[in-house]
Amino acid sequence: MCFACWNEAISESTWEMCLHGYRAQANSLRTIGLWKEPPPRPKAPWLAVFLTAFIVDLRSPDELSLFGDLERCVFWALNDSEQDPVCRIS
């Protein structure tokens, strides 16, 4: 799950949506030993990514690290574009 926000004006509400989605995975992530308390909200722009238990079960650790690389690249490509996206959730 990936949340990104470019606009500080909506950063707090977007962060709350992100936390809601992450906390909904708490039981599954605890079961497989991956639960961690979320950090405080950073200032925009920010990207927050968490893996679901389902995807962790299907991929090798090397493949999982590629997801993080891909998400960061896409986020910064969008952030550097001439468009000004306010918020994207995928």
DRENTORKOL-3810 file (N, C-alpha, C; in nm, 4 decimals):
REM DRENTORKOL-3810
@n.u->0.0868; n.v->-0.1156; n.w->0.0000; ca.u->0.0000; ca.v->0.0000; ca.w->0.0000; c.u->0.0920; c.v->0.1225; c.w->0.0000
@n.u->0.0569; n.v->0.2197; n.w->-0.0795; ca.u->0.1417; ca.v->0.3381; ca.w->-0.0948; c.u->0.0553; c.v->0.4631; c.w->-0.0885
@n.u->0.0972; n.v->0.5579; n.w->-0.0075; ca.u->0.0314; ca.v->0.6878; ca.w->0.0022; c.u->0.1367; c.v->0.7942; c.w->-0.0233
@n.u->0.1012; n.v->0.8948; n.w->-0.1009; ca.u->0.1927; ca.v->1.0046; ca.w->-0.1282; c.u->0.1177; c.v->1.1360; c.w->-0.1170
@n.u->0.1853; n.v->1.2368; n.w->-0.0655; ca.u->0.1218; ca.v->1.3673; ca.w->-0.0524; c.u->0.2233; c.v->1.4765; c.w->-0.0829
@n.u->0.1822; n.v->1.5698; n.w->-0.1680; ca.u->0.2671; ca.v->1.6818; ca.w->-0.2068; c.u->0.2255; c.v->1.8112; c.w->-0.1386
@n.u->0.1087; n.v->1.8172; n.w->-0.0816; ca.u->0.0504; ca.v->1.9420; ca.w->-0.0363; c.u->0.0334; c.v->1.9422; c.w->0.1151
@n.u->0.1041; n.v->2.0285; n.w->0.1836; ca.u->0.0994; ca.v->2.0339; ca.w->0.3301; c.u->-0.0410; c.v->2.0635; c.w->0.3816
@n.u->-0.1216; n.v->2.1340; n.w->0.3034; ca.u->-0.2570; ca.v->2.1692; ca.w->0.3469; c.u->-0.3445; c.v->2.0461; c.w->0.3688
@n.u->-0.3194; n.v->1.9389; n.w->0.2956; ca.u->-0.3984; ca.v->1.8167; ca.w->0.3143; c.u->-0.3149; c.v->1.7027; c.w->0.3721
@n.u->-0.1941; n.v->1.7330; n.w->0.4123; ca.u->-0.1039; ca.v->1.6300; ca.w->0.4608; c.u->-0.1583; c.v->1.5571; c.w->0.5835
@n.u->-0.2163; n.v->1.6296; n.w->0.6777; ca.u->-0.2655; ca.v->1.5656; ca.w->0.8000; c.u->-0.3788; c.v->1.4676; c.w->0.7700
@n.u->-0.4748; n.v->1.5069; n.w->0.6878; ca.u->-0.5868; ca.v->1.4163; ca.w->0.6572; c.u->-0.5399; c.v->1.2970; c.w->0.5739
@n.u->-0.4451; n.v->1.3198; n.w->0.4846; ca.u->-0.3921; ca.v->1.2099; ca.w->0.4052; c.u->-0.3165; c.v->1.1124; c.w->0.4940
@n.u->-0.2398; n.v->1.1665; n.w->0.5893; ca.u->-0.1663; ca.v->1.0822; ca.w->0.6841; c.u->-0.2635; c.v->0.9966; c.w->0.7662
@n.u->-0.3751; n.v->1.0545; n.w->0.8069; ca.u->-0.4746; ca.v->0.9790; ca.w->0.8839; c.u->-0.5325; c.v->0.8644; c.w->0.8001
@n.u->-0.5578; n.v->0.8876; n.w->0.6711; ca.u->-0.6041; ca.v->0.7796; ca.w->0.5829; c.u->-0.4990; c.v->0.6690; c.w->0.5742
@n.u->-0.3745; n.v->0.7096; n.w->0.5634; ca.u->-0.2650; ca.v->0.6142; ca.w->0.5566; c.u->-0.2597; c.v->0.5302; c.w->0.6842
@n.u->-0.2672; n.v->0.5958; n.w->0.8002; ca.u->-0.2629; ca.v->0.5235; ca.w->0.9275; c.u->-0.3815; c.v->0.4293; c.w->0.9419
@n.u->-0.4970; n.v->0.4712; n.w->0.8957; ca.u->-0.6156; ca.v->0.3856; ca.w->0.9020; c.u->-0.5921; c.v->0.2563; c.w->0.8227
@n.u->-0.5398; n.v->0.2702; n.w->0.7021; ca.u->-0.5100; ca.v->0.1525; ca.w->0.6201; c.u->-0.4039; c.v->0.0639; c.w->0.6816
@n.u->-0.3014; n.v->0.1250; n.w->0.7378; ca.u->-0.1936; ca.v->0.0479; ca.w->0.8002; c.u->-0.2436; c.v->-0.0250; c.w->0.9241
@n.u->-0.3171; n.v->0.0451; n.w->1.0092; ca.u->-0.3665; ca.v->-0.0174; ca.w->1.1326; c.u->-0.4671; c.v->-0.1285; c.w->1.1040
@n.u->-0.5355; n.v->-0.1228; n.w->0.9917; ca.u->-0.6273; ca.v->-0.2307; ca.w->0.9536; c.u->-0.5510; c.v->-0.3611; c.w->0.9282
@n.u->-0.4225; n.v->-0.3513; n.w->0.9009; ca.u->-0.3370; ca.v->-0.4678; ca.w->0.8763; c.u->-0.2660; c.v->-0.5164; c.w->1.0027
@n.u->-0.2905; n.v->-0.4544; n.w->1.1167; ca.u->-0.2141; ca.v->-0.4812; ca.w->1.2388; c.u->-0.2105; c.v->-0.6290; c.w->1.2773
@n.u->-0.3247; n.v->-0.6944; n.w->1.2815; ca.u->-0.3266; ca.v->-0.8352; ca.w->1.3239; c.u->-0.2448; c.v->-0.9231; c.w->1.2310
@n.u->-0.2614; n.v->-0.9050; n.w->1.1009; ca.u->-0.1851; ca.v->-0.9852; ca.w->1.0044; c.u->-0.0360; c.v->-0.9583; c.w->1.0158
@n.u->0.0003; n.v->-0.8314; n.w->1.0272; ca.u->0.1428; ca.v->-0.7970; ca.w->1.0356; c.u->0.2039; c.v->-0.8444; c.w->1.1672
@n.u->0.1270; n.v->-0.8414; n.w->1.2747; ca.u->0.1779; ca.v->-0.8946; ca.w->1.4034; c.u->0.2029; c.v->-1.0450; c.w->1.3922
@n.u->0.1129; n.v->-1.1145; n.w->1.3263; ca.u->0.1246; ca.v->-1.2597; ca.w->1.3114; c.u->0.2547; c.v->-1.2992; c.w->1.2437
@n.u->0.2975; n.v->-1.2218; n.w->1.1463; ca.u->0.4211; ca.v->-1.2555; ca.w->1.0738; c.u->0.5414; c.v->-1.1751; c.w->1.1236
@n.u->0.5232; n.v->-1.1025; n.w->1.2338; ca.u->0.6350; ca.v->-1.0319; ca.w->1.2967; c.u->0.6790; c.v->-0.9041; c.w->1.2282
@n.u->0.5913; n.v->-0.8406; n.w->1.1508; ca.u->0.6295; ca.v->-0.7194; ca.w->1.0788; c.u->0.5613; c.v->-0.5922; c.w->1.1302
@n.u->0.4833; n.v->-0.6025; n.w->1.2349; ca.u->0.4144; ca.v->-0.4829; ca.w->1.2859; c.u->0.5125; c.v->-0.3892; c.w->1.3542
@n.u->0.5045; n.v->-0.2630; n.w->1.3215; ca.u->0.5796; ca.v->-0.1563; ca.w->1.3876; c.u->0.4852; c.v->-0.0388; c.w->1.4050
@n.u->0.5027; n.v->0.0337; n.w->1.5120; ca.u->0.4235; ca.v->0.1554; ca.w->1.5301; c.u->0.4604; c.v->0.2543; c.w->1.4200
@n.u->0.3633; n.v->0.3237; n.w->1.3645; ca.u->0.3953; ca.v->0.4201; ca.w->1.2583; c.u->0.4700; c.v->0.5411; c.w->1.3146
@n.u->0.5531; n.v->0.6009; n.w->1.2328; ca.u->0.6268; ca.v->0.7206; ca.w->1.2761; c.u->0.5351; c.v->0.8426; c.w->1.2744
@n.u->0.5815; n.v->0.9539; n.w->1.3312; ca.u->0.5035; ca.v->1.0784; ca.w->1.3203; c.u->0.4954; c.v->1.1229; c.w->1.1742
@n.u->0.3928; n.v->1.2002; n.w->1.1436; ca.u->0.3750; ca.v->1.2499; ca.w->1.0069; c.u->0.4877; c.v->1.3458; c.w->0.9700
@n.u->0.5513; n.v->1.3215; n.w->0.8558; ca.u->0.6517; ca.v->1.4162; ca.w->0.8066; c.u->0.5848; c.v->1.5339; c.w->0.7362
@n.u->0.6604; n.v->1.6374; n.w->0.7094; ca.u->0.6090; ca.v->1.7485; ca.w->0.6293; c.u->0.6056; c.v->1.7065; c.w->0.4831
@n.u->0.5109; n.v->1.7602; n.w->0.4087; ca.u->0.4991; ca.v->1.7300; ca.w->0.2655; c.u->0.6179; c.v->1.7889; c.w->0.1906
@n.u->0.6637; n.v->1.7253; n.w->0.0857; ca.u->0.6111; ca.v->1.6034; ca.w->0.0265; c.u->0.6589; c.v->1.4798; c.w->0.1030
@n.u->0.5733; n.v->1.3780; n.w->0.1071; ca.u->0.6113; ca.v->1.2525; ca.w->0.1704; c.u->0.5513; c.v->1.1339; c.w->0.0974
@n.u->0.6131; n.v->1.0206; n.w->0.1197; ca.u->0.5702; ca.v->0.8937; ca.w->0.0643; c.u->0.5687; c.v->0.7931; c.w->0.1778
@n.u->0.4586; n.v->0.7248; n.w->0.1968; ca.u->0.4490; ca.v->0.6204; ca.w->0.2991; c.u->0.4108; c.v->0.4897; c.w->0.2309
@n.u->0.4848; n.v->0.3857; n.w->0.2612; ca.u->0.4626; ca.v->0.2561; ca.w->0.1989; c.u->0.4605; c.v->0.1494; c.w->0.3073
@n.u->0.3620; n.v->0.0605; n.w->0.3001; ca.u->0.3656; ca.v->-0.0567; ca.w->0.3864; c.u->0.3217; c.v->-0.1781; c.w->0.3068
@n.u->0.3766; n.v->-0.2903; n.w->0.3435; ca.u->0.3454; ca.v->-0.4149; ca.w->0.2748; c.u->0.2346; c.v->-0.4880; c.w->0.3485
@n.u->0.1474; n.v->-0.5483; n.w->0.2749; ca.u->0.0445; ca.v->-0.6314; ca.w->0.3365; c.u->0.1021; c.v->-0.7710; c.w->0.3595
@n.u->0.0420; n.v->-0.8432; n.w->0.4521; ca.u->0.0882; ca.v->-0.9792; ca.w->0.4812; c.u->0.0789; c.v->-1.0670; c.w->0.3569
@n.u->-0.0197; n.v->-1.0436; n.w->0.2736; ca.u->-0.0379; ca.v->-1.1230; ca.w->0.1526; c.u->0.0824; c.v->-1.1102; c.w->0.0591
@n.u->0.1261; n.v->-0.9895; n.w->0.0325; ca.u->0.2381; ca.v->-0.9707; ca.w->-0.0607; c.u->0.3687; c.v->-1.0205; c.w->-0.0006
@n.u->0.3848; n.v->-1.0048; n.w->0.1295; ca.u->0.5064; ca.v->-1.0536; ca.w->0.1952; c.u->0.5165; c.v->-1.2045; c.w->0.1797
@n.u->0.4044; n.v->-1.2728; n.w->0.1869; ca.u->0.4028; ca.v->-1.4180; ca.w->0.1767; c.u->0.4373; c.v->-1.4667; c.w->0.0357
@n.u->0.4143; n.v->-1.3840; n.w->-0.0644; ca.u->0.4326; ca.v->-1.4266; ca.w->-0.2031; c.u->0.5688; c.v->-1.3932; c.w->-0.2624
@n.u->0.6442; n.v->-1.3072; n.w->-0.1994; ca.u->0.7670; ca.v->-1.2575; ca.w->-0.2617; c.u->0.8906; c.v->-1.2877; c.w->-0.1779
@n.u->1.0032; n.v->-1.2941; n.w->-0.2443; ca.u->1.1304; ca.v->-1.3097; ca.w->-0.1744; c.u->1.1739; c.v->-1.1728; c.w->-0.1218
@n.u->1.2621; n.v->-1.1698; n.w->-0.0207; ca.u->1.3093; ca.v->-1.0405; ca.w->0.0307; c.u->1.3714; c.v->-0.9506; c.w->-0.0758
@n.u->1.4431; n.v->-1.0096; n.w->-0.1719; ca.u->1.5034; ca.v->-0.9282; ca.w->-0.2786; c.u->1.3966; c.v->-0.8628; c.w->-0.3654
@n.u->1.2917; n.v->-0.9390; n.w->-0.3973; ca.u->1.1833; ca.v->-0.8820; ca.w->-0.4778; c.u->1.1104; c.v->-0.7729; c.w->-0.4010
@n.u->1.0916; n.v->-0.7921; n.w->-0.2704; ca.u->1.0229; ca.v->-0.6915; ca.w->-0.1899; c.u->1.0988; c.v->-0.5597; c.w->-0.1879
@n.u->1.2311; n.v->-0.5654; n.w->-0.1820; ca.u->1.3083; ca.v->-0.4406; ca.w->-0.1795; c.u->1.2935; c.v->-0.3644; c.w->-0.3110
@n.u->1.2680; n.v->-0.4346; n.w->-0.4204; ca.u->1.2470; ca.v->-0.3680; ca.w->-0.5486; c.u->1.1184; c.v->-0.2854; c.w->-0.5483
@n.u->1.0155; n.v->-0.3306; n.w->-0.4746; ca.u->0.8923; ca.v->-0.2522; ca.w->-0.4630; c.u->0.9230; c.v->-0.1145; c.w->-0.4044
@n.u->1.0036; n.v->-0.1114; n.w->-0.2993; ca.u->1.0395; ca.v->0.0158; ca.w->-0.2367; c.u->1.1128; c.v->0.1072; c.w->-0.3328
@n.u->1.2064; n.v->0.0514; n.w->-0.4079; ca.u->1.2798; ca.v->0.1308; ca.w->-0.5068; c.u->1.1852; c.v->0.1875; c.w->-0.6120
@n.u->1.0953; n.v->0.1044; n.w->-0.6619; ca.u->1.0002; ca.v->0.1477; ca.w->-0.7641; c.u->0.9100; c.v->0.2592; c.w->-0.7119
@n.u->0.8571; n.v->0.2411; n.w->-0.5909; ca.u->0.7661; ca.v->0.3422; ca.w->-0.5356; c.u->0.8359; c.v->0.4764; c.w->-0.5183
@n.u->0.9590; n.v->0.4761; n.w->-0.4683; ca.u->1.0336; ca.v->0.6019; ca.w->-0.4527; c.u->1.0582; c.v->0.6685; c.w->-0.5878
@n.u->1.0958; n.v->0.5895; n.w->-0.6884; ca.u->1.1228; ca.v->0.6462; ca.w->-0.8214; c.u->0.9971; c.v->0.7081; c.w->-0.8815
@n.u->0.8855; n.v->0.6379; n.w->-0.8726; ca.u->0.7608; ca.v->0.6908; ca.w->-0.9282; c.u->0.7196; c.v->0.8167; c.w->-0.8539
@n.u->0.7286; n.v->0.8153; n.w->-0.7211; ca.u->0.6915; ca.v->0.9328; ca.w->-0.6417; c.u->0.7737; c.v->1.0553; c.w->-0.6814
@n.u->0.9037; n.v->1.0416; n.w->-0.6886; ca.u->0.9870; ca.v->1.1575; ca.w->-0.7201; c.u->0.9723; c.v->1.1998; c.w->-0.8659
@n.u->0.9432; n.v->1.1059; n.w->-0.9540; ca.u->0.9164; ca.v->1.1439; ca.w->-1.0939; c.u->0.7889; c.v->1.2278; c.w->-1.1012
@n.u->0.6858; n.v->1.1880; n.w->-1.0291; ca.u->0.5627; ca.v->1.2673; ca.w->-1.0263; c.u->0.5855; c.v->1.4013; c.w->-0.9581
@n.u->0.6604; n.v->1.3998; n.w->-0.8513; ca.u->0.6862; ca.v->1.5213; ca.w->-0.7741; c.u->0.7658; c.v->1.6227; c.w->-0.8560
@n.u->0.8538; n.v->1.5749; n.w->-0.9415; ca.u->0.9367; ca.v->1.6638; ca.w->-1.0230; c.u->0.8708; c.v->1.7027; c.w->-1.1551
@n.u->0.7541; n.v->1.6467; n.w->-1.1836; ca.u->0.6899; ca.v->1.6766; ca.w->-1.3117; c.u->0.6355; c.v->1.8190; c.w->-1.3125
@n.u->0.5995; n.v->1.8658; n.w->-1.4306; ca.u->0.5440; ca.v->2.0005; ca.w->-1.4422; c.u->0.4039; c.v->2.0081; c.w->-1.3843
@n.u->0.3355; n.v->1.8954; n.w->-1.3771; ca.u->0.2037; ca.v->1.8932; ca.w->-1.3155; c.u->0.2202; c.v->1.9092; c.w->-1.1652
@n.u->0.1144; n.v->1.9497; n.w->-1.0996; ca.u->0.1187; ca.v->1.9647; ca.w->-0.9543; c.u->0.0129; c.v->1.8748; c.w->-0.8910
@n.u->0.0396; n.v->1.7431; n.w->-0.8859; ca.u->-0.0593; ca.v->1.6550; ca.w->-0.8253; c.u->-0.0703; c.v->1.6853; c.w->-0.6770
@n.u->-0.1890; n.v->1.6896; n.w->-0.6264; ca.u->-0.2097; ca.v->1.7204; ca.w->-0.4842; c.u->-0.1845; c.v->1.5968; c.w->-0.4014
@n.u->-0.2461; n.v->1.4880; n.w->-0.4373; ca.u->-0.2326; ca.v->1.3666; ca.w->-0.3580; c.u->-0.2674; c.v->1.2469; c.w->-0.4446
@n.u->-0.1915; n.v->1.1440; n.w->-0.4344; ca.u->-0.2215; ca.v->1.0212; ca.w->-0.5077; c.u->-0.2132; c.v->0.9056; c.w->-0.4100
@n.u->-0.3072; n.v->0.8148; n.w->-0.4227; ca.u->-0.3091; ca.v->0.6962; ca.w->-0.3385; c.u->-0.3192; c.v->0.5767; c.w->-0.4306
@n.u->-0.2337; n.v->0.4793; n.w->-0.4099; ca.u->-0.2413; ca.v->0.3571; ca.w->-0.4924; c.u->-0.2299; c.v->0.2358; c.w->-0.4052
END
